[in-house]
Amino acid sequence: EARGIPAGPINTLTEVFDDPQVQHRRLHRQLTRGELEVPQVANPLRFDGDSATSEVAPPRLGQNSDAILAEMGLTPDDIARLRRAGVVR
């Protein structure tokens, strides 16, 4: 701050959801992914009074890897090789 570099705290999820501004703006959301409840912070921006927050929980790690890599032009063999090497899940 003394040198004019914008910065802020990095909070844990508990600290985020305990924040008075997050509570006041009702930004804490729980989204469901299968049987799992996923805590989320809603998008604080409003457009014509409406939130631009997704209603879909984020994917699991690696859930869409095959589709994304195939879309990038990788073959199933390429993807399998990356997976064996531990590059992707």
All heavy atoms as an XYZ file, in Angstrom:
685
protein
N       0.826     -1.190      0.000
C       0.000      0.000      0.000
C       0.875      1.261      0.000
O       0.548      2.230     -0.663
C      -0.940      0.003      1.197
C      -2.036     -1.030      1.079
C      -2.942     -1.071      2.304
O      -2.714     -0.325      3.276
O      -3.882     -1.873      2.270
N       1.973      1.221      0.766
C       2.846      2.392      0.848
C       3.436      2.743     -0.508
O       3.746      3.902     -0.776
C       3.958      2.134      1.866
N       3.581      1.764     -1.383
C       4.160      2.005     -2.710
C       3.089      2.109     -3.803
O       3.389      2.097     -4.984
C       5.144      0.904     -3.043
C       6.325      0.879     -2.082
C       7.401     -0.044     -2.577
N       8.472     -0.184     -1.620
C       9.526      0.618     -1.540
N       9.650      1.632     -2.357
N      10.457      0.400     -0.636
N       1.822      2.152     -3.383
C       0.737      2.325     -4.340
C       0.344      1.063     -5.078
O      -0.279      1.127     -6.131
N       0.713     -0.082     -4.538
C       0.354     -1.352     -5.169
C      -0.976     -1.827     -4.585
O      -1.080     -2.034     -3.376
C       1.450     -2.409     -4.934
C       2.767     -1.927     -5.539
C       1.031     -3.754     -5.519
C       3.962     -2.773     -5.165
N      -1.997     -1.955     -5.420
C      -3.285     -2.408     -4.889
C      -3.182     -3.852     -4.409
O      -2.627     -4.706     -5.097
C      -4.238     -2.277     -6.075
C      -3.369     -2.293     -7.277
C      -2.030     -1.747     -6.858
N      -3.675     -4.104     -3.227
C      -3.617     -5.443     -2.651
C      -4.721     -5.589     -1.632
O      -5.314     -4.606     -1.186
C      -2.252     -5.678     -1.991
N      -4.992     -6.807     -1.280
C      -5.997     -7.081     -0.263
C      -5.719     -8.424      0.374
O      -4.856     -9.178     -0.087
N      -6.455     -8.730      1.424
C      -6.226    -10.000      2.112
C      -6.686    -11.186      1.280
O      -7.561    -11.055      0.423
C      -7.069     -9.873      3.383
C      -8.159     -8.929      3.003
C      -7.535     -7.972      2.021
N      -6.062    -12.319      1.514
C      -6.518    -13.578      0.933
C      -7.164    -14.340      2.075
O      -6.502    -14.711      3.050
C      -5.357    -14.373      0.311
C      -4.744    -13.563     -0.821
C      -5.847    -15.736     -0.175
C      -3.502    -14.170     -1.427
N      -8.468    -14.529      1.991
C      -9.238    -15.112      3.076
C      -9.522    -16.595      2.862
O      -9.618    -17.050      1.713
C     -10.575    -14.385      3.224
C     -10.401    -12.936      3.608
O      -9.555    -12.605      4.416
N     -11.208    -12.074      3.023
N      -9.700    -17.306      3.966
C     -10.222    -18.675      3.887
C     -11.718    -18.571      3.589
O     -12.305    -17.478      3.697
C     -10.031    -19.414      5.225
O     -10.833    -18.756      6.222
C      -8.561    -19.443      5.649
N     -12.351    -19.684      3.236
C     -13.792    -19.651      2.983
C     -14.560    -19.180      4.209
O     -15.510    -18.405      4.099
C     -14.297    -21.030      2.549
C     -14.074    -21.382      1.093
C     -14.605    -22.771      0.791
C     -14.707    -20.373      0.167
N     -14.150    -19.626      5.389
C     -14.827    -19.192      6.615
C     -14.724    -17.685      6.774
O     -15.717    -17.014      7.082
C     -14.217    -19.900      7.841
O     -14.375    -21.305      7.675
C     -14.888    -19.459      9.123
N     -13.532    -17.130      6.549
C     -13.348    -15.680      6.656
C     -14.177    -14.944      5.613
O     -14.762    -13.886      5.896
C     -11.877    -15.319      6.514
C     -11.017    -15.771      7.673
C      -9.531    -15.675      7.397
O      -9.108    -15.754      6.221
O      -8.781    -15.526      8.378
N     -14.245    -15.488      4.414
C     -15.041    -14.857      3.353
C     -16.504    -14.784      3.773
O     -17.132    -13.729      3.717
C     -14.918    -15.634      2.028
C     -15.964    -15.166      1.022
C     -13.527    -15.487      1.450
N     -17.056    -15.891      4.231
C     -18.484    -15.929      4.541
C     -18.822    -15.222      5.847
O     -19.975    -14.873      6.089
C     -18.987    -17.366      4.535
C     -18.880    -18.001      3.173
C     -18.346    -19.263      3.028
C     -19.286    -17.336      2.036
C     -18.235    -19.853      1.777
C     -19.177    -17.908      0.776
C     -18.655    -19.162      0.651
N     -17.813    -14.969      6.705
C     -18.019    -14.193      7.931
C     -17.900    -12.694      7.689
O     -18.249    -11.890      8.557
C     -17.001    -14.603      9.008
C     -17.322    -15.935      9.644
O     -18.465    -16.424      9.485
O     -16.417    -16.509     10.294
N     -17.436    -12.301      6.510
C     -17.243    -10.887      6.200
C     -18.595    -10.159      6.222
O     -19.549    -10.603      5.585
C     -16.600    -10.751      4.817
C     -16.301     -9.312      4.482
O     -17.219     -8.611      3.979
O     -15.156     -8.882      4.702
N     -18.689     -9.033      6.939
C     -19.962     -8.302      7.027
C     -20.520     -7.876      5.669
O     -21.735     -7.902      5.457
C     -19.620     -7.072      7.882
C     -18.383     -7.436      8.623
C     -17.647     -8.426      7.762
N     -19.637     -7.496      4.737
C     -20.120     -7.070      3.413
C     -20.702     -8.250      2.639
O     -21.722     -8.120      1.968
C     -18.975     -6.412      2.629
C     -19.398     -5.767      1.343
C     -20.263     -4.526      1.541
O     -20.501     -4.061      2.652
N     -20.764     -3.990      0.451
N     -20.053     -9.405      2.719
C     -20.567    -10.616      2.051
C     -21.929    -10.976      2.635
O     -22.866    -11.316      1.897
C     -19.567    -11.786      2.190
C     -20.169    -13.089      1.697
C     -18.283    -11.469      1.435
N     -22.060    -10.875      3.945
C     -23.339    -11.186      4.585
C     -24.402    -10.165      4.209
O     -25.525    -10.535      3.857
C     -23.161    -11.254      6.100
C     -22.332    -12.436      6.542
C     -22.108    -12.469      8.035
O     -22.639    -11.654      8.782
N     -21.301    -13.414      8.478
N     -24.046     -8.892      4.254
C     -25.011     -7.834      3.933
C     -25.526     -7.949      2.499
O     -26.718     -7.776      2.249
C     -24.384     -6.455      4.144
C     -25.271     -5.326      3.726
N     -26.350     -4.922      4.465
C     -25.243     -4.536      2.625
C     -26.966     -3.929      3.844
N     -26.306     -3.675      2.721
N     -24.622     -8.276      1.584
C     -25.010     -8.365      0.170
C     -25.558     -9.732     -0.206
O     -25.879     -9.992     -1.354
C     -23.810     -8.016     -0.726
C     -23.313     -6.626     -0.400
C     -22.942     -5.718     -1.497
N     -23.556     -5.864     -2.764
C     -22.882     -5.841     -3.912
N     -21.577     -5.706     -3.913
N     -23.518     -5.939     -5.047
N     -25.631    -10.629      0.792
C     -26.153    -11.993      0.592
C     -25.424    -12.709     -0.544
O     -26.037    -13.258     -1.464
C     -27.654    -11.952      0.333
C     -28.433    -11.420      1.490
C     -29.919    -11.531      1.251
N     -30.631    -10.982      2.389
C     -31.490     -9.993      2.323
N     -31.776     -9.444      1.165
N     -32.084     -9.565      3.406
N     -24.091    -12.705     -0.461
C     -23.272    -13.287     -1.518
C     -22.932    -14.754     -1.280
O     -22.367    -15.408     -2.149
C     -21.976    -12.479     -1.692
C     -22.155    -11.022     -2.112
C     -20.814    -10.322     -2.190
C     -22.903    -10.931     -3.428
N     -23.259    -15.278     -0.104
C     -22.983    -16.696      0.180
C     -24.063    -17.546     -0.471
O     -25.244    -17.344     -0.268
C     -22.968    -16.933      1.689
C     -22.658    -18.353      2.042
N     -22.943    -18.877      3.263
C     -22.101    -19.372      1.340
C     -22.567    -20.146      3.318
N     -22.054    -20.454      2.144
N     -23.608    -18.501     -1.271
C     -24.536    -19.407     -1.964
C     -24.060    -20.832     -1.778
O     -22.887    -21.093     -1.621
C     -24.566    -19.087     -3.459
C     -24.911    -17.675     -3.749
C     -24.734    -17.381     -5.211
N     -25.180    -18.491     -5.997
C     -26.253    -18.507     -6.786
N     -26.936    -17.430     -6.922
N     -26.592    -19.568     -7.454
N     -24.984    -21.753     -1.809
C     -24.679    -23.186     -1.785
C     -25.220    -23.770     -3.081
O     -26.416    -23.682     -3.345
C     -25.357    -23.875     -0.593
C     -24.763    -23.558      0.758
C     -23.439    -24.235      0.994
O     -22.442    -23.559      1.124
N     -23.402    -25.531      1.052
N     -24.357    -24.337     -3.893
C     -24.785    -24.986     -5.124
C     -24.592    -26.482     -4.961
O     -23.675    -26.934     -4.283
C     -23.977    -24.468     -6.318
C     -24.117    -22.968     -6.586
C     -23.224    -22.558     -7.745
C     -25.557    -22.604     -6.880
N     -25.455    -27.252     -5.582
C     -25.405    -28.701     -5.457
C     -24.748    -29.317     -6.680
O     -25.058    -28.966     -7.811
C     -26.833    -29.272     -5.305
O     -27.441    -28.655     -4.165
C     -26.815    -30.762     -5.114
N     -23.808    -30.238     -6.418
C     -23.170    -31.024     -7.470
C     -23.271    -32.467     -7.004
O     -22.520    -32.899     -6.146
C     -21.718    -30.604     -7.660
C     -21.059    -31.363     -8.798
C     -19.651    -30.918     -9.056
N     -18.831    -31.117     -7.871
C     -17.757    -30.419     -7.597
N     -17.349    -29.472     -8.383
N     -17.051    -30.659     -6.511
N     -24.231    -33.196     -7.571
C     -24.507    -34.544     -7.089
C     -25.040    -34.463     -5.682
O     -25.995    -33.750     -5.407
N     -24.391    -35.163     -4.761
C     -24.809    -35.113     -3.359
C     -23.995    -34.106     -2.551
O     -24.189    -33.964     -1.349
C     -24.668    -36.504     -2.743
C     -25.600    -37.518     -3.373
C     -25.472    -38.885     -2.730
O     -24.935    -38.978     -1.614
O     -25.918    -39.852     -3.363
N     -23.099    -33.397     -3.205
C     -22.184    -32.472     -2.540
C     -22.733    -31.055     -2.604
O     -23.181    -30.596     -3.648
C     -20.818    -32.550     -3.231
C     -19.706    -31.671     -2.710
C     -19.310    -32.102     -1.299
C     -18.501    -31.786     -3.626
N     -22.690    -30.362     -1.458
C     -23.024    -28.937     -1.419
C     -21.722    -28.155     -1.582
O     -20.768    -28.367     -0.834
C     -23.686    -28.578     -0.091
C     -25.074    -29.155      0.076
C     -26.086    -28.483     -0.823
O     -26.037    -27.251     -0.967
O     -26.918    -29.196     -1.394
N     -21.670    -27.267     -2.559
C     -20.467    -26.512     -2.862
C     -20.679    -25.047     -2.478
O     -21.515    -24.368     -3.074
C     -20.111    -26.614     -4.368
C     -18.840    -25.864     -4.680
C     -20.028    -28.067     -4.808
N     -19.937    -24.554     -1.458
C     -20.097    -23.145     -1.090
C     -19.512    -22.242     -2.170
O     -18.463    -22.524     -2.728
C     -19.314    -23.031      0.222
C     -18.317    -24.135      0.176
C     -18.937    -25.235     -0.642
N     -20.213    -21.174     -2.473
C     -19.791    -20.244     -3.512
C     -20.034    -18.818     -3.061
O     -20.924    -18.558     -2.253
C     -20.600    -20.466     -4.795
C     -20.455    -21.820     -5.417
C     -19.138    -21.955     -6.109
O     -18.841    -21.237     -7.036
N     -18.322    -22.875     -5.640
N     -19.264    -17.898     -3.609
C     -19.513    -16.477     -3.436
C     -20.175    -15.998     -4.722
O     -19.641    -16.190     -5.818
C     -18.203    -15.699     -3.183
C     -18.480    -14.210     -3.073
C     -17.516    -16.222     -1.936
N     -21.351    -15.423     -4.586
C     -22.080    -14.934     -5.754
C     -21.345    -13.750     -6.383
O     -20.578    -13.051     -5.713
C     -23.489    -14.511     -5.350
N     -21.574    -13.540     -7.652
C     -21.016    -12.384     -8.347
C     -21.594    -11.123     -7.708
O     -22.806    -10.959     -7.649
C     -21.405    -12.473     -9.828
C     -20.763    -11.399    -10.661
O     -20.357    -10.363    -10.172
N     -20.693    -11.639    -11.953
N     -20.749    -10.209     -7.230
C     -21.276     -9.006     -6.577
C     -21.872     -7.989     -7.553
O     -22.576     -7.077     -7.133
C     -20.051     -8.420     -5.866
C     -18.894     -8.911     -6.655
C     -19.292    -10.274     -7.181
N     -21.603     -8.139     -8.844
C     -22.123     -7.192     -9.827
C     -23.589     -7.468    -10.111
O     -24.022     -8.619    -10.180
C     -21.327     -7.280    -11.119
C     -19.826     -7.012    -11.009
C     -19.169     -7.200    -12.357
C     -19.552     -5.644    -10.444
N     -24.347     -6.407    -10.291
C     -25.764     -6.513    -10.638
C     -25.974     -5.753    -11.943
O     -25.446     -4.676    -12.136
C     -26.642     -5.895     -9.547
C     -26.475     -6.513     -8.178
C     -27.259     -7.816     -8.103
N     -27.236     -8.370     -6.770
C     -26.440     -9.354     -6.382
N     -25.570     -9.861     -7.223
N     -26.494     -9.839     -5.178
N     -26.758     -6.335    -12.819
C     -27.102     -5.703    -14.088
C     -28.613     -5.554    -14.116
O     -29.336     -6.555    -14.110
C     -26.601     -6.543    -15.269
C     -25.105     -6.720    -15.246
C     -24.533     -7.857    -14.698
C     -24.269     -5.732    -15.744
C     -23.159     -8.016    -14.657
C     -22.889     -5.881    -15.705
C     -22.344     -7.027    -15.164
N     -29.085     -4.324    -14.108
C     -30.511     -4.038    -14.001
C     -31.119     -4.747    -12.793
O     -32.233     -5.270    -12.855
C     -31.249     -4.443    -15.283
C     -30.862     -3.593    -16.472
O     -30.542     -2.399    -16.266
O     -30.875     -4.107    -17.600
N     -30.342     -4.796    -11.700
C     -30.826     -5.399    -10.463
C     -30.662     -6.899    -10.376
O     -30.936     -7.499     -9.341
N     -30.231     -7.545    -11.450
C     -30.090     -8.999    -11.473
C     -28.627     -9.407    -11.344
O     -27.751     -8.788    -11.938
C     -30.653     -9.590    -12.771
C     -32.159     -9.423    -12.880
O     -32.830     -9.448    -11.838
O     -32.652     -9.263    -14.018
N     -28.399    -10.489    -10.609
C     -27.048    -11.026    -10.458
C     -26.674    -11.817    -11.704
O     -27.512    -12.468    -12.313
C     -26.991    -11.953     -9.241
O     -25.735    -12.586     -9.163
N     -25.401    -11.763    -12.052
C     -24.897    -12.537    -13.189
C     -24.200    -13.795    -12.678
O     -23.226    -14.254    -13.243
C     -23.944    -11.692    -14.015
N     -24.707    -14.352    -11.580
C     -24.108    -15.512    -10.940
C     -24.650    -16.794    -11.556
O     -25.851    -16.923    -11.778
C     -24.395    -15.491     -9.428
O     -23.856    -14.293     -8.889
C     -23.780    -16.668     -8.730
N     -23.761    -17.742    -11.786
C     -24.155    -19.032    -12.351
C     -24.973    -19.834    -11.346
O     -24.746    -19.766    -10.138
C     -22.914    -19.835    -12.740
O     -23.282    -21.119    -13.172
N     -25.894    -20.611    -11.832
C     -26.684    -21.508    -10.995
C     -26.111    -22.914    -11.017
O     -26.673    -23.830    -10.428
C     -28.141    -21.542    -11.493
C     -28.842    -20.202    -11.405
C     -29.008    -19.705     -9.978
O     -29.197    -20.539     -9.066
O     -28.928    -18.486     -9.775
N     -24.990    -23.096    -11.704
C     -24.378    -24.419    -11.859
C     -23.086    -24.470    -11.050
O     -22.252    -23.561    -11.142
C     -24.074    -24.690    -13.351
C     -23.417    -26.039    -13.540
C     -25.353    -24.584    -14.173
N     -22.931    -25.522    -10.258
C     -21.705    -25.689     -9.475
C     -20.522    -25.911    -10.419
O     -20.687    -26.450    -11.519
C     -21.846    -26.874     -8.522
N     -19.334    -25.512    -10.019
C     -18.162    -25.729    -10.871
C     -17.896    -27.218    -11.055
O     -18.271    -28.026    -10.199
C     -17.020    -25.057    -10.101
C     -17.494    -24.935     -8.710
C     -18.981    -24.881     -8.747
N     -17.268    -27.597    -12.155
C     -16.998    -29.025    -12.399
C     -15.942    -29.557    -11.444
O     -15.139    -28.796    -10.898
C     -16.489    -29.052    -13.843
C     -15.927    -27.693    -14.060
C     -16.751    -26.753    -13.229
N     -15.961    -30.873    -11.269
C     -14.901    -31.523    -10.491
C     -13.587    -31.409    -11.254
O     -13.578    -31.245    -12.480
C     -15.238    -33.001    -10.292
C     -16.308    -33.239     -9.282
C     -16.416    -34.746     -8.981
N     -17.122    -34.966     -7.763
C     -18.440    -35.041     -7.662
N     -19.176    -34.915     -8.739
N     -19.013    -35.235     -6.491
N     -12.483    -31.512    -10.538
C     -11.175    -31.456    -11.159
C     -11.070    -32.540    -12.228
O     -11.279    -33.721    -11.943
C     -10.077    -31.650    -10.104
C      -8.647    -31.579    -10.609
C      -8.353    -30.205    -11.201
C      -7.682    -31.882     -9.472
N     -10.815    -32.137    -13.448
C     -10.661    -33.080    -14.541
C     -11.949    -33.535    -15.189
O     -11.925    -34.296    -16.157
N     -13.089    -33.073    -14.695
C     -14.380    -33.552    -15.202
C     -14.536    -33.328    -16.701
O     -15.087    -34.168    -17.394
C     -15.517    -32.850    -14.451
C     -16.899    -33.251    -14.912
C     -17.984    -32.575    -14.086
O     -17.784    -32.271    -12.909
N     -19.126    -32.339    -14.694
N     -14.042    -32.235    -17.218
C     -14.232    -31.904    -18.634
C     -12.940    -31.968    -19.443
O     -12.893    -31.506    -20.575
C     -14.846    -30.505    -18.757
C     -16.192    -30.416    -18.085
O     -16.992    -31.343    -18.161
N     -16.444    -29.321    -17.399
N     -11.899    -32.539    -18.854
C     -10.587    -32.543    -19.519
C     -10.626    -33.180    -20.899
O     -10.097    -32.616    -21.858
C      -9.548    -33.263    -18.652
O      -9.320    -32.565    -17.465
N     -11.218    -34.357    -21.019
C     -11.231    -35.048    -22.320
C     -11.897    -34.201    -23.393
O     -11.363    -34.060    -24.500
C     -11.937    -36.400    -22.212
C     -11.124    -37.429    -21.452
O      -9.987    -37.117    -21.039
O     -11.627    -38.556    -21.283
N     -13.057    -33.635    -23.075
C     -13.791    -32.847    -24.065
C     -13.009    -31.601    -24.466
O     -12.935    -31.258    -25.653
C     -15.164    -32.461    -23.516
N     -12.402    -30.930    -23.489
C     -11.648    -29.705    -23.785
C     -10.411    -30.020    -24.615
O     -10.120    -29.345    -25.606
C     -11.276    -28.979    -22.481
C     -12.542    -28.435    -21.816
C     -10.282    -27.853    -22.754
C     -12.348    -27.957    -20.401
N      -9.690    -31.067    -24.235
C      -8.479    -31.430    -24.983
C      -8.828    -31.901    -26.401
O      -8.114    -31.582    -27.352
C      -7.689    -32.491    -24.231
C      -7.086    -32.002    -22.904
C      -6.534    -33.174    -22.106
C      -6.037    -30.944    -23.144
N      -9.912    -32.642    -26.548
C     -10.346    -33.080    -27.882
C     -10.726    -31.866    -28.732
O     -10.412    -31.808    -29.924
C     -11.511    -34.052    -27.765
N     -11.374    -30.891    -28.106
C     -11.753    -29.671    -28.818
C     -10.514    -28.907    -29.292
O     -10.543    -28.212    -30.307
C     -12.583    -28.793    -27.878
C     -13.352    -27.695    -28.550
C     -14.272    -26.996    -27.572
O     -15.172    -27.657    -27.029
O     -14.071    -25.785    -27.355
N      -9.411    -29.076    -28.555
C      -8.154    -28.435    -28.936
C      -7.407    -29.230    -30.004
O      -6.334    -28.830    -30.443
C      -7.259    -28.287    -27.699
C      -7.807    -27.322    -26.678
S      -6.888    -27.342    -25.115
C      -5.235    -26.995    -25.648
N      -7.959    -30.384    -30.421
C      -7.363    -31.159    -31.491
C      -6.553    -32.360    -31.036
O      -5.941    -33.031    -31.872
N      -6.508    -32.661    -29.750
C      -5.766    -33.825    -29.279
C      -6.558    -35.100    -29.538
O      -7.787    -35.106    -29.436
C      -5.450    -33.707    -27.781
C      -4.226    -32.837    -27.453
C      -4.533    -31.370    -27.615
C      -3.731    -33.143    -26.064
N      -5.860    -36.166    -29.872
C      -6.507    -37.458    -30.118
C      -6.683    -38.184    -28.780
O      -6.044    -37.832    -27.777
C      -5.639    -38.331    -31.039
O      -4.438    -38.679    -30.330
C      -5.295    -37.621    -32.339
N      -7.520    -39.222    -28.758
C      -7.651    -40.028    -27.537
C      -6.302    -40.582    -27.060
O      -6.048    -40.646    -25.856
C      -8.610    -41.143    -27.935
C      -9.471    -40.514    -28.988
C      -8.525    -39.621    -29.761
N      -5.427    -40.967    -28.007
C      -4.089    -41.444    -27.624
C      -3.267    -40.334    -26.971
O      -2.557    -40.562    -25.997
C      -3.337    -42.010    -28.827
C      -3.894    -43.349    -29.280
O      -4.569    -44.018    -28.470
O      -3.631    -43.718    -30.444
N      -3.344    -39.117    -27.528
C      -2.637    -37.968    -26.935
C      -3.108    -37.733    -25.498
O      -2.310    -37.522    -24.590
C      -2.889    -36.685    -27.736
C      -2.328    -36.718    -29.144
O      -1.321    -37.429    -29.374
O      -2.910    -36.025    -30.014
N      -4.405    -37.763    -25.316
C      -5.001    -37.508    -24.002
C      -4.583    -38.594    -23.018
O      -4.210    -38.306    -21.872
C      -6.534    -37.387    -24.108
C      -6.893    -36.167    -24.979
C      -7.171    -37.291    -22.725
C      -8.345    -36.093    -25.381
N      -4.606    -39.847    -23.458
C      -4.191    -40.960    -22.596
C      -2.727    -40.807    -22.192
O      -2.361    -41.051    -21.029
C      -4.417    -42.291    -23.311
N      -1.891    -40.369    -23.117
C      -0.476    -40.164    -22.829
C      -0.303    -39.045    -21.784
O       0.484    -39.193    -20.844
C       0.273    -39.843    -24.120
C       1.765    -39.872    -24.015
C       2.498    -39.775    -25.356
N       1.868    -39.022    -26.426
C       1.140    -39.563    -27.421
N       0.975    -40.873    -27.511
N       0.615    -38.800    -28.367
N      -1.038    -37.966    -21.922
C      -0.981    -36.878    -20.950
C      -1.446    -37.355    -19.572
O      -0.878    -36.992    -18.552
C      -1.826    -35.693    -21.418
C      -1.295    -34.923    -22.623
C      -2.318    -33.889    -23.066
C       0.035    -34.266    -22.286
N      -2.491    -38.167    -19.582
C      -3.022    -38.673    -18.322
C      -1.979    -39.591    -17.637
O      -1.755    -39.472    -16.423
C      -4.325    -39.417    -18.572
C      -5.041    -39.788    -17.286
C      -6.481    -40.183    -17.494
N      -7.281    -38.942    -17.602
C      -7.886    -38.522    -18.699
N      -7.852    -39.236    -19.801
N      -8.561    -37.400    -18.710
N      -1.359    -40.479    -18.398
C      -0.333    -41.373    -17.834
C       0.847    -40.579    -17.276
O       1.436    -40.942    -16.270
C       0.160    -42.364    -18.888
C      -0.779    -43.525    -19.129
C      -0.113    -44.624    -19.962
N       0.441    -44.162    -21.231
C      -0.254    -44.029    -22.363
N      -1.527    -44.359    -22.400
N       0.332    -43.610    -23.459
N       1.185    -39.466    -17.930
C       2.301    -38.631    -17.492
C       1.926    -37.748    -16.313
O       2.784    -37.064    -15.755
C       2.798    -37.774    -18.661
N       0.639    -37.766    -15.933
C       0.196    -36.954    -14.807
C      -0.019    -35.496    -15.133
O      -0.145    -34.658    -14.227
N      -0.073    -35.182    -16.426
C      -0.269    -33.793    -16.848
C      -1.720    -33.375    -16.643
O      -2.000    -32.232    -16.264
C       0.152    -33.595    -18.321
C      -0.144    -32.185    -18.809
C       1.634    -33.928    -18.483
N      -2.646    -34.272    -16.905
C      -4.081    -33.997    -16.720
C      -4.701    -35.121    -15.912
O      -4.147    -36.216    -15.817
C      -4.839    -33.840    -18.059
C      -4.343    -32.650    -18.851
C      -4.764    -35.100    -18.879
N      -5.858    -34.829    -15.363
C      -6.609    -35.847    -14.611
C      -7.705    -36.384    -15.462
O      -8.214    -35.811    -16.330
C      -7.212    -35.234    -13.355
C      -6.143    -34.881    -12.353
C      -6.743    -34.502    -11.070
N      -6.620    -35.681    -10.241
C      -7.279    -35.885     -9.134
N      -8.125    -35.010     -8.722
N      -7.105    -36.959     -8.418
